[in-house]
Amino acid sequence: MKTRGSAKAKPSSANVERRRIADFLKNETFSGGLILIAATAGMLLANSPLSGAYESVRELRIGPAELHLDLSVRAWIADGLLALFFFVVGLELKHEFQHGSLSKPARAIVPIAAAFGGMIAPALLYVAFNVAGDGGSLRGWGVPMATDIAFALAVLSLFGRKLPLTLRAFLLTLAIVDDLGAIAIIAIFYSGGVELPALLISLAAAASFWAAQRARVRTLAIYVPLALITWFALHESGVHATIAGVVLGFAVRADRDKGETRSPAERAERAVHPWSAGLAVPLFALTAAGINLSAINLDVALSSPIFAGIVAGLVVGKPVGIYVAARIAAHLVHSGPPEGTAWRDVAVMGIVAGIGFTVSLLIASLAFEGAPEATAAAKLAVLVASLLAAVAAGVTLSLRSRRY
């Protein structure tokens, strides 16, 4: 006969969710530190005596030309390795929609509205600067819309450790919805002309991946080839190949069968997330952030409407859009800020969300492809804006942490 204290209590779903968020934060905090180191290394290499070797390695072409895969090292990282990052984003989105904060409309509406506000306001600011200024380009309107999950959560972890977990969950949900918006923007506006046969092959491979998940197939010998076919066909179709990662992440089953301690989505995230956080994203930062300042006219770049629009969008548009949209949504549904927090905390989360590094750099490369001066101005703006937002976030998070 078991005594009252001998039975092992089953962890509640709330506790399981808290542990899952904590684990995710650990990986993203680690990745954020690596991103900072890699981006700094890229800038130093690009402006050092080793700049020639650095550029040669970035532009070294590898792969079979007959399959249209003779890509530069930089392209392999941006189109190939970064698909791992988007796969993790897809897995996280799937979990949030089925079991997380996005599964309950009452909890989801405020961070979702905040995310949309944080995308619309920066885009409008960018457009305003580039319509009013000389030498502007509307192609970059999508650049200031993205939040870097890893960088943002790393800053939150460093300076906001005492803040309630509900606020971290709010930022995570906001950043995930933000990433979903950025993914849609890349697929619709920043992909080339679509080749329908290749796109249909990619969709068929992804559908087969989904069907294998529903049939409870467990062998990687099925999933790896299907994933590679999905990626290759999407690459051939003209749609940016990293979108394959999100599609496959959504295809993974997120429900647990009887007897399973973890769902396939949880196991996949546990296996892939370290590679995404520790390898794919830092390598992308290393190759994307390397701007040779001597090769561009800094006066022209810094005075460009492209530069001003991106900086204003991330540093001002993000926090204003997030805060205003969250307040409006909360008023409409008679809700409030995340439990145990104040609206000032939401304003601080808006500042943190202004750190738009990885996806912003990717969109900048796509938006201004073939225009090196505009690309340099856009990337420089992303780096400057992310640094300003990180400093402002660190100060405001430290001040708010004292309250808790």
C-alpha positions in Angstrom: 0.0 0.0 0.0 1.4 3.4 -1.0 1.6 6.2 1.4 0.3 9.6 0.4 3.8 10.9 -0.1 5.2 7.9 -1.9 3.3 8.4 -5.2 5.3 10.4 -7.7 3.3 13.4 -8.7 2.7 13.7 -12.4 4.0 17.1 -13.7 1.2 19.4 -14.7 1.0 20.7 -18.3 1.9 24.2 -17.1 5.1 22.9 -15.5 6.0 20.9 -18.6 5.4 24.0 -20.7 7.6 26.1 -18.4 10.4 23.5 -18.7 10.1 23.5 -22.4 10.4 27.3 -22.6 13.3 27.2 -20.2 15.1 24.6 -22.4 14.4 26.6 -25.5 15.7 29.8 -23.9 19.0 28.0 -23.0 19.6 27.0 -26.6 18.7 30.5 -27.9 20.8 32.3 -25.3 23.8 30.2 -26.2 23.1 30.8 -29.9 22.8 34.6 -29.3 26.2 34.7 -27.8 27.7 32.7 -30.7 25.9 35.0 -33.2 27.5 38.1 -31.6 31.0 36.5 -31.7 30.5 35.3 -35.3 29.2 38.6 -36.5 32.1 40.5 -34.9 34.5 38.0 -36.4 33.0 38.5 -39.8 33.3 42.3 -39.6 36.9 42.1 -38.4 37.9 39.6 -41.1 36.2 41.7 -43.8 38.2 44.8 -42.7 41.6 43.1 -42.0 44.6 42.1 -44.1 42.7 38.7 -44.4 39.8 40.3 -46.2 40.9 38.8 -49.5 41.0 35.3 -48.1 37.7 35.8 -46.3 36.0 36.9 -49.5 37.5 34.1 -51.5 36.2 31.5 -49.1 32.7 33.1 -49.0 32.5 33.1 -52.8 34.1 29.7 -53.4 31.7 27.7 -55.5 31.0 24.1 -54.5 28.5 21.5 -55.9 27.4 19.8 -59.2 26.7 22.4 -61.9 24.4 19.9 -63.8 22.0 20.1 -60.9 22.3 23.9 -60.6 24.0 23.4 -57.3 27.3 25.0 -58.0 26.7 27.5 -55.2 29.0 29.8 -53.3 29.9 28.9 -49.7 27.8 31.9 -48.6 24.8 30.7 -50.7 25.1 27.1 -49.3 25.0 28.5 -45.8 22.1 31.0 -46.5 20.0 28.5 -48.6 21.1 25.2 -47.0 22.3 25.4 -43.5 19.8 28.1 -42.5 17.0 25.7 -43.5 17.9 24.0 -40.1 17.0 27.2 -38.3 13.7 27.5 -40.2 13.0 23.8 -39.5 13.3 24.6 -35.7 11.1 27.6 -36.2 8.5 25.4 -38.0 8.6 22.8 -35.1 8.2 25.6 -32.6 5.3 27.1 -34.5 3.6 23.7 -34.7 3.9 23.2 -31.0 2.6 26.7 -30.2 -0.4 26.2 -32.5 -1.3 22.8 -31.0 -0.2 23.0 -27.4 1.3 26.4 -26.6 0.0 29.9 -26.2 -1.3 30.1 -29.8 -3.6 27.1 -29.2 -5.9 29.3 -27.0 -7.3 32.3 -28.7 -7.8 34.3 -25.5 -4.1 34.0 -24.7 -2.8 34.3 -28.2 -4.6 37.4 -29.5 -2.5 40.0 -27.7 0.9 38.7 -28.7 -0.3 37.9 -32.2 -1.6 41.5 -32.5 1.6 42.8 -31.1 3.6 40.8 -33.6 1.6 42.2 -36.5 1.9 45.7 -35.1 5.7 45.1 -34.9 5.8 44.2 -38.5 3.5 46.8 -40.0 4.9 49.9 -38.2 8.6 49.3 -39.2 7.5 48.7 -42.9 5.5 51.9 -42.9 8.4 53.9 -41.4 10.8 52.4 -44.0 8.5 53.3 -46.8 8.0 56.9 -45.5 11.8 57.5 -45.4 12.4 56.0 -48.8 9.5 57.9 -50.5 10.6 61.2 -49.0 14.4 60.8 -49.4 16.5 60.9 -52.6 18.1 57.6 -53.7 15.7 55.4 -51.7 14.4 52.0 -52.7 11.1 50.5 -51.7 12.5 47.0 -52.2 13.8 46.9 -48.6 10.5 47.4 -46.8 10.6 43.8 -45.4 14.1 44.2 -43.8 13.1 46.0 -40.5 10.1 43.7 -40.0 11.9 40.7 -38.5 13.0 39.9 -35.0 16.0 37.7 -34.3 14.7 35.1 -31.8 18.2 34.0 -30.6 19.6 37.4 -30.2 16.4 38.8 -28.5 16.2 35.9 -26.0 19.9 36.1 -25.3 19.6 39.7 -24.3 16.4 38.9 -22.3 18.3 36.1 -20.5 21.3 38.3 -19.7 19.5 41.4 -18.4 16.0 40.2 -17.5 16.5 37.0 -15.5 14.2 38.3 -12.7 11.3 39.0 -15.1 8.3 36.6 -14.9 8.2 33.6 -17.2 4.9 34.8 -18.6 6.8 37.8 -20.1 9.4 35.5 -21.7 6.6 33.4 -23.1 5.0 36.6 -24.5 8.3 37.5 -26.3 8.8 34.0 -27.6 5.2 33.9 -29.0 5.6 37.3 -30.5 9.0 36.4 -32.1 7.6 33.2 -33.5 4.6 34.9 -35.1 7.0 37.5 -36.3 9.2 34.8 -37.9 6.1 33.3 -39.6 5.3 36.7 -41.1 8.9 37.1 -42.3 8.8 33.6 -43.8 5.6 34.5 -45.7 7.2 37.7 -46.9 10.3 35.9 -48.2 8.2 33.3 -50.0 5.8 35.8 -51.6 7.8 38.9 -52.2 11.5 38.0 -52.2 11.6 34.7 -54.2 12.2 34.6 -57.9 9.8 33.5 -60.7 8.1 30.2 -59.7 8.7 27.1 -61.7 5.4 25.2 -61.2 6.6 21.6 -61.9 9.5 21.9 -59.4 7.1 23.5 -56.8 4.7 20.6 -57.2 7.4 18.0 -56.7 8.5 19.8 -53.6 4.9 19.9 -52.3 4.5 16.1 -53.1 7.7 15.3 -51.2 6.6 17.4 -48.2 3.1 15.7 -48.3 4.9 12.3 -48.3 6.9 13.4 -45.3 3.6 14.4 -43.6 2.0 11.1 -44.5 4.9 9.1 -43.2 4.6 10.9 -39.9 0.9 10.1 -39.7 1.7 6.4 -40.5 4.1 6.4 -37.5 7.1 5.6 -39.7 10.2 6.0 -37.6 13.2 5.4 -39.8 15.4 8.3 -41.0 16.0 6.4 -44.2 12.6 7.7 -45.3 12.6 11.2 -43.9 16.1 12.3 -44.9 15.6 11.7 -48.7 12.2 13.3 -48.6 13.6 16.3 -46.8 16.4 16.7 -49.4 14.0 16.3 -52.3 11.7 18.9 -50.7 14.6 21.3 -50.3 16.1 20.7 -53.8 12.8 21.0 -55.7 11.9 24.2 -53.8 15.4 25.6 -54.7 14.7 24.7 -58.3 11.3 26.3 -58.2 12.6 29.7 -57.5 11.1 29.9 -54.0 13.7 30.5 -51.3 14.9 27.1 -50.3 14.9 27.8 -46.5 11.1 27.8 -46.7 11.4 24.0 -47.0 12.6 23.9 -43.3 9.3 25.6 -42.1 7.1 23.3 -44.3 8.8 20.2 -43.0 8.7 21.5 -39.4 5.0 21.9 -39.7 4.7 18.3 -41.1 6.2 16.7 -38.0 3.7 15.2 -35.6 3.5 17.2 -32.4 1.0 14.9 -30.5 2.3 12.1 -28.3 1.0 8.6 -28.8 0.3 6.4 -25.8 3.6 5.3 -24.3 5.6 8.1 -25.9 7.5 10.3 -23.5 8.2 12.8 -26.2 6.4 13.6 -29.5 8.3 13.3 -32.8 8.4 17.2 -32.9 9.9 17.3 -29.5 12.5 14.7 -30.4 13.3 16.4 -33.7 13.7 19.8 -32.0 15.9 18.3 -29.3 18.1 16.7 -32.0 18.3 19.6 -34.5 18.1 22.7 -32.3 21.8 22.5 -31.1 23.0 22.2 -34.7 20.8 25.2 -35.7 21.8 27.3 -32.7 25.4 26.2 -32.5 26.4 25.9 -36.2 23.9 27.1 -38.8 23.0 30.6 -37.5 26.5 31.5 -36.3 28.0 30.5 -39.7 25.3 32.6 -41.4 26.3 35.6 -39.1 30.0 35.1 -39.9 29.4 35.2 -43.7 26.5 37.7 -43.8 27.8 40.4 -41.4 31.2 40.8 -43.1 30.9 44.2 -44.7 34.2 45.7 -46.1 33.8 49.3 -45.0 36.7 50.5 -47.2 34.8 49.2 -50.3 31.7 51.4 -49.7 31.2 55.1 -49.5 30.3 55.4 -45.8 29.0 59.0 -46.2 26.6 57.8 -48.9 25.5 54.7 -47.0 24.9 56.4 -43.7 22.9 59.2 -45.4 20.9 56.8 -47.5 17.1 56.6 -47.0 17.6 52.8 -47.0 19.9 53.1 -43.9 17.6 55.6 -42.1 14.5 53.6 -42.9 15.8 50.3 -41.5 17.3 51.9 -38.4 14.1 53.9 -37.7 12.0 50.8 -38.4 13.8 48.5 -36.0 14.6 50.9 -33.2 11.4 53.0 -33.2 8.8 51.2 -35.4 9.2 47.9 -33.6 8.5 49.0 -30.0 5.8 51.5 -31.0 4.0 49.1 -33.2 4.1 46.2 -30.7 3.0 48.4 -27.8 0.2 50.1 -29.6 -1.2 47.0 -31.2 -1.0 45.0 -27.9 -2.9 47.8 -26.1 -5.6 48.0 -28.8 -6.0 44.2 -28.9 -6.2 43.9 -25.1 -8.8 46.7 -25.0 -11.0 44.9 -27.7 -10.9 41.6 -25.9 -11.0 43.1 -22.4 -7.6 41.6 -21.5 -4.4 43.0 -20.1 -0.7 42.5 -20.2 0.8 39.0 -19.5 -0.1 37.7 -16.0 2.0 39.2 -13.3 3.4 42.0 -15.5 2.6 45.6 -16.4 2.2 47.4 -19.7 5.7 48.9 -19.2 7.1 45.4 -19.4 5.4 45.0 -22.8 6.9 48.2 -24.0 10.4 46.9 -23.0 9.6 43.7 -24.9 9.0 45.9 -27.9 12.5 47.4 -27.5 14.0 43.8 -27.3 12.1 42.8 -30.5 13.9 45.6 -32.3 17.0 43.3 -32.5 16.5 42.1 -36.1 19.6 40.3 -37.1 19.5 36.9 -38.8 16.3 37.1 -40.9 16.8 40.9 -41.5 20.2 40.2 -43.0 18.7 37.4 -45.1 15.9 39.7 -46.4 18.5 42.5 -47.1 20.5 40.1 -49.2 17.4 39.0 -51.2 15.9 42.5 -51.5 19.0 44.2 -52.9 20.5 41.3 -54.8 22.7 42.7 -57.6 22.9 46.1 -56.0 26.1 46.0 -53.8 25.9 49.6 -52.5 22.2 49.2 -51.4 23.0 45.8 -49.9 25.9 47.3 -47.9 23.8 50.2 -46.7 21.0 47.8 -45.7 23.3 45.3 -43.9 25.1 48.1 -42.1 21.7 49.5 -41.0 20.7 46.1 -39.6 23.9 45.8 -37.6 23.7 49.4 -36.2 20.0 49.1 -35.4 20.4 45.7 -33.7 23.2 47.1 -31.6 21.2 50.2 -30.6 18.2 48.0 -29.8 20.3 45.6 -27.8 21.9 48.4 -25.7 18.5 50.0 -25.1 17.0 46.6 -24.2 19.8 45.9 -21.8 19.3 49.2 -20.0 15.5 49.0 -19.8 15.5 45.3 -18.9 17.9 46.0 -16.0 15.6 48.8 -14.7 12.5 46.6 -15.0 14.2 43.6 -13.3 14.6 45.6 -10.2 10.8 45.6 -9.8 10.8 41.9 -9.6 
